[in-house]
Structure formats: structure tokens, C-alpha cells
Amino acid sequence: MVDTKDKFSGLFGGGFDDAFSDEGDILLIDVDDLIPFKQHLFSPYDEETMDDLVRSIDDMGQLSPCLVREHPEQEGKYEILSGHNRAEACQRLNQQVKVIVFPDELTDDQAKLIVIESNIKQRTLQALAPSEQAKIIAEHHRLIRKQGKRTDLAKLIDDLDENEKTEESSPYNLSKRQINNYVRIDEYLCEPLKILMDDGKLPVKAASELSFIIDEESQEAVADFVKDGGKISEGKAKQLRKKAEDETLSTNQVKKIVLEKKTSPKLKVVIPDEMISSIFFNMCKEEILELIENAVAAYQED
């Protein structure tokens, strides 16, 4: 049998797909003995996807075991780290669940890292709501900085160019700027704006700019404006952010800033001396303007 601790080390070195491949490590456990991870950040599959998973397990069996650890508080129970949806599918089929048990020295932070990284590998992050993406990315970012074994990844993120992307920097392959944006959204954006962002009524980039507004009352004024049908671009969000540095925003102020149109600079046309001498010979300024107006009107009529 492959040594469990060696496999655990391999997992945190990036060998997640190869970890725990030995059939001897797989156990069959009753669903009642499995407890969902207490800080699970990922929403469950929708019914259509869950039905597909149930049919797949019913037809071919559970091909991939769930990853669990001995429950830290409930003796004889196991906490699911990866495979919440597989466990749910097995429960619907009234069958036992294939699992692999991690060593009991697994810390809560290590467990949470496994939960996040395994789910990111199995699911498309972009398919989740933006606020859910932000919460997952922010928590993962916090954990890799806290974990001694992951300081290399934290340094990689710090060394990145603002717009550079690399798969080594994180399991979600985002630039440093995008990571920081999501972290800010999770930590500083008020709940009403997060809901509007999830509903597609507020662009993520605009939400990131608004997260710099410290005053929650100002953020809520922006939310009220959007709820009433207002649209806020990234550029307008930057203007609101700047205005909020000086004073608390009201809904009327938000509306005025967002709906304010840029005034075009006055256009000045200089008539060359050669044209004046050849076309407007011996004409005063008023006569020249009248002639131009008549000419433009005749052109538009044609």
C-alpha cells in the first residue's frame, strides 16, 4: 500500500490527480457516516447536472472516490473534503460511497485548501456567480499565504505583472490584477451590490472600482440607483469612487454623476486667407457667415 503521508505531500505539491490512486486505500462507507464540510464554499449541482451524475453512477458505478477525513468533532463520522455531489448522488441511489481517508493530522486550513482546489479542478469557476467566485478566490488567496508549504505560490502572485496570467500562480489562472479585484470585491463590496453583480446588473470591473468606496452608505446609494434600472460602467464607477473620497454619496448624486454627459469642446474653424480672397472677396464677417449657412442649408436639402 502506498504511504498515505507521502501521498498527502504529493497533493500539496500539485499532484492532486495522482494522489491516492491505490485501490487499497479506498473504503466503502454509509452515506449517514459522511458529514458535509462545515465551511464548504461551493454551491451544489443544479438538478439537471445532479440527475446526470446519478445516471452516470447508476450505469458505471462511482469511478472517482470521495476524499474525506475523520471528523474532528463527531467520533465515527467522516467529513467530506471532495465529492459532496458524488455523495449526494450515492444517497439518492441508496448505495454506499467510495472514499479515501486523509490522515488525522490534517489541519483545518489544509482541509479547506483541499476542498477549494479539488472543486476548482472538477468544476468551471466561471460557471459560478461572481460573488461566489470572489469568495473562493479570496479564501484560497488567504490560505496559500498562511500555509508554509504554499509561500512559493504567494511569492509567484506577488511577482506577477499586473496583467500576466500563469497556471502556476493559482488553480484558476488569473492575473494579479484579477485576483486582487476579486479579493477586494469579497472583502469590501456591500451585499446589495454583490447581489446586483450576480444578477448581471453590475459589471465585475465596475464592482471592483466601487469596492474602493469605504463608506457603506455611499455604496448602498449606488445600489439603489442600479436597482432603479441605472447602468454603471467601469469609467463611471471610477468617477463615483473619486467623488466618494470627499463626501458621502446620495442616490441623487450618483444619478447626476452617472448620467452626466461629457461636453464636447467647441470646434473652431479657421478659413484660409486664400479662400477669403477668392470666394469671400470684399465681404464682411456677417456676410461670410450668412453665405456659409445658406450653402449648408442648400446642401442638406439636396
Secondary structure by P-SEA (a helix, b strand, c coil): cccaaaaaaaaaaccccccccccccbbbbcccccccccccccccccaaaaaaaaaaaaaccccbbbbbccccccccbbbbcccaaaaaaaaaacbbbbbbbccccccaaaaaaaaaaaaaaacccccccaaaaaaaaaaaaaaaaaccccaaaaaaaaaccccccccccccccccaaaaaaaaaaaccccaaaaaaaaaccccaaaaaaacccccaaaaaaaaaaaaacccccaaaaaaaaaaaacccccaaaaaaaaabbbbccbbbbbbcaaaaacccccccaaaaaaaaaaaaaaaaac
